[in-house]
Amino acid sequence: MSQAWFSRYAWGVLVWNILVALWGAYVRATGSGAGCGAHWPTCNGEIIPRSPQVETLIEFTHRATSGLAFLSVLLLALLAFRLFPKGHPVRLGAGLAFFFMITESLVGASLVLFGWTAHNVSPARAVVQMVHLANTYFLLASLALAAWWASGGAPLRLRGQGAVGVALLLGLLALLFLGMSGAVTALGDLLFPVRNTLEALERSLTPGEHFLVRLRVLHPLIAVSVGLYVVFAGYLVAHLRPSSHTRRLAHALAYLYAVQLLAGLVNVWLKAPVWMQILHLLLAYAVWLIFVLLMAAALARGARRVELGEGAGASVHRGTGGATWKDYLALTKPRVISLLLFTTLLAMLIAAKGWPGTGLFLVVALGGYMMAGAANAINMVVDRDIDARMRRTAKRPTVTQRISSRDALLFAFALALSSFLLLWWGANLLTATLALMGLIWYVLVYTLYLKRRTWHNIVIGGAAGAFPPLVGWAAVTGDLSLFAWYLFALIFFWTPVHFWALALMIQDDYRAVGVPMLPVVLGERVTVMQIALYAVLTALISLMPLLLGELGLVYFFFSLTLNALLILKSLALYRQPERRTAVSLYKYSMLYLALLFVAMAVDRVL
C-alpha cells in the first residue's frame, strides 16, 4: 500500500469510527445497553444471539461494528509503522489511536459488566459516561491527526508557541468539558424524561432532585460560554498563524458552532428525541475535530507567525523587559474600567433592592475587573501599531515595549480564565458567561472586526460596555429580567454620546492612523447631530422603568434633572462644535451615567 492510499484509508477509518460512536449513542438513547445482559464479550452467553429481541439486536450490532472498528485501527497502526519512517508523526497518531481504541473497549466492557446500562441511575454510571465521551474524543482526535499527517500535514512544534499554545490548550479543555457535560445531560434526558422545557427548568432548580436532573440546566450555559471562547480562539489563532488552512478552519469552526447551538435549542424544544440527540452529537464531534485540525495547522513546524498589531510599519514586538506591576496594571486600563465596574456593582444593588452581601459583592467586583482588564489587555496588543502613533496612547506598555505581546496575551488569558472560574464559583455560571460575552464582543466584534472598517464601530461594538449591568444583575438573581435588559439598552444608547464626544476631541489622531471614527468619515456637523439624536434616545429610554412601575418619584426627579443637562450640553455642542463643548459633554456623560445608576439604586432601596 502506498502512502497516498494509506491517507485515504486513514480518513475512512476516522469516518467509520464516528459512525460507530454515533451508533453507540443510539444504543444509550434507546436504553438498549442491557440488550446482551451482563455478558461481555458474548451476548447473553452466546457468540451470536439466536433469537434476539430488538434491544439485543441493537446492542449486538454495536458490538459487531465496534469489533470491526477495533480491527481497522489495529491495521492502521500496523501499516503506519510499516510505511512511515521512525519519528514520522503518522506513527504517533496511529499509535495513540490504537491505545485509545483499547481503552474505549475496556470502558464499554465496564458499562456492561458493572450494570451501568439501561435505567441505572448511579453516580458511577455518570462518571463512566463522561470518561467514555472523553476517550472517544481522544480516539477521534488521534485518528484525525494521523490522517492529517498522512495527507502531508507538517509535524507539531509545541515549544515556544506562547499565547497561541495557551489559547489552543484552553480551547481543547473547554470542548472536552463541554462534551462531558453533554454526556451527563443526555443521560439525564434518558433517565428523567420531561413533558416540556418549563418542567425541565423547574425540576433542575428544585432542591432534592436527582443530580442528573439538576445538572441538565448547566449544559446550555456551558455551551454558550465555551462557544464564545472557542470561536474567539479560532480567529485569534488564524490571525497569529495565518494560512489558508487556519483561515478556513476558523471560519468553519464559527459557522459550525453556530449550527451546533441552534441544534441544541431545537433539541431542548423537541424534548431531546433520539434522532436529534444523534445529530447534536455528530455536530459536537465535527466541532471537536475541526478544532483539533486547526491546532495541527497552527502549531505545525514552519507555520508563518505574526505578532498581534504587526503591520502598518510596526516591528515585531519582543519586549524590552523590566516591566513592573504598574505596567501590568496599566494593561487593564483602570480608568476605563472604573465606570464599567461602577455600573456592575450598582446593578447588584438595584437587583437586590439593597445590599447583595459582602462576599458576593467582592467576588463580582474582583471578577468583573479581571475580565474587563483581560479585554483591555488584548485590545492593547491588537492596536499596538496605531497606539504608537496617537498622543493619547503612545505611552502604553505595549507601545513602549516594556511588556511583549506574548506576555500581555498570556496575562490576559490568565485574567480571563481566573475571572470566569471566580464568577462561576462565587456567583453562578450565567454571571461568568455574561462577563465572557462582554470580553468576546469587545475583542472580536469591536477591536478585531469593526474598529478599522466602519464608523458604525462604536454603535455596534460599544454594546460590549453594556454587559456589566447584566453581570451584576445575574450575580444577584441568577436570571435576566426585563429591567436588566433595560439597563443594557440604556448604556447601549448612551455610549455613542459619550464616545463621539471623545472622538471629536481627538479626531486628528484617528485621522492620522486611519481609524474611521464618525468625525473622520462624515465630519463634525453629522457627528454632533448624531450625538444630539442619541442623547434624546438615551433620555427617553431612561424613563422606561417609570412606565414599567419598577422605579418611583425619587428616580423620576433625579432623571429629569440629569436628562435635561445631557440634552442641553448636546445642544450646546450642536451650536458650537468645538473642543471646549466636546470636553464638557464628554466629562458630564460619565457623571450622568454614574448618577443615574445611583438614583435607581436609591429608589429601589427606598
WOCOR-V463821 format. One record per pair of residues at least 24 apart in sequence whose ideal C-beta (glycine too) atoms are under 6 Angstrom apart, sorted by the first residue. I is the first residue (numbers start at 1). J is the second residue. Records with the same first field share a line. If there is no record, write none. Layout:
# WOCOR-V463821
I->J + J
This chain:
# WOCOR-V463821
3->83
6->79 + 83 + 150
7->150 + 151
10->146 + 147 + 150
11->147
13->72 + 76 + 143
14->143 + 144 + 147
17->69
18->285
20->65 + 66 + 69
21->136
22->278
23->62
24->62
25->278 + 281
27->58 + 59 + 62
29->274 + 277
31->118
32->58 + 59
33->117 + 118
34->117 + 118
35->59
40->109 + 112 + 113
70->101
73->97 + 98 + 101
89->149 + 155
90->146 + 149 + 150
93->142 + 145 + 146 + 149
94->146
96->142
97->142 + 143 + 146
100->135 + 138 + 139 + 142
103->135
104->135 + 139
107->132 + 135
121->191
126->184
129->183 + 187
130->180 + 183
133->179 + 180 + 183
134->176 + 180
137->179 + 288
141->292
144->289 + 292
145->296
148->293 + 296
153->296
154->300 + 301 + 302
155->301
156->299
157->301
161->299
162->406
163->406 + 409 + 410
164->237 + 240
166->413
167->233 + 236
168->295
171->230 + 233 + 291
174->226 + 229
175->288 + 291
178->222 + 226
179->284
181->219 + 222
182->219
184->215
185->216 + 219
186->277
188->212 + 213 + 216
189->272
197->268
221->429 + 430 + 433
223->264
224->433
225->433 + 436
227->257
228->436 + 437 + 440
231->257
232->440 + 444
237->298
241->298 + 303
242->304
245->297
246->297 + 298
249->290 + 293 + 294
252->290
253->290
256->286 + 287
257->287
260->287
307->405
308->381 + 382 + 405
309->381 + 382 + 384 + 385
312->385
314->385
317->404 + 405
318->404
319->401 + 403 + 404
320->401
323->402 + 403
327->397 + 402 + 403
330->397
331->377 + 380 + 408
332->373 + 376
333->376
337->369 + 372
339->590
340->372 + 468
341->368 + 369
342->594
343->468 + 469 + 597
344->368 + 468 + 471 + 472
346->597 + 601
347->469 + 472 + 473 + 487
348->472 + 476
349->601
350->600 + 601 + 604
351->473 + 476 + 477
352->476
353->604
354->605
356->476
363->426
364->475
367->419 + 422 + 423
368->471
370->415 + 418 + 419
371->419 + 435 + 439
373->415
374->412 + 415 + 416
375->439 + 442 + 443
377->408 + 411 + 412
378->412 + 443
379->447
381->405 + 408 + 409
382->447
386->513
389->513
390->509
392->506
427->475
428->478
430->474
431->471 + 474 + 475
434->467 + 470 + 471 + 474
435->471
437->467
438->464 + 467
455->516 + 518 + 521
458->496 + 499
459->496
462->495
463->492
465->491 + 495
466->491 + 492
483->550
486->544
489->541
490->541
493->534 + 537 + 538 + 541
494->538 + 593
496->534
497->531 + 534 + 535 + 589
498->589
500->527 + 531
501->582 + 585 + 586
502->586
504->582
505->579 + 582
524->577
528->573 + 574 + 577
531->570
532->570 + 574
535->566 + 567 + 570
539->563
551->603
552->603
554->602 + 603
555->599 + 600 + 603
558->599
562->592 + 595 + 596
566->592
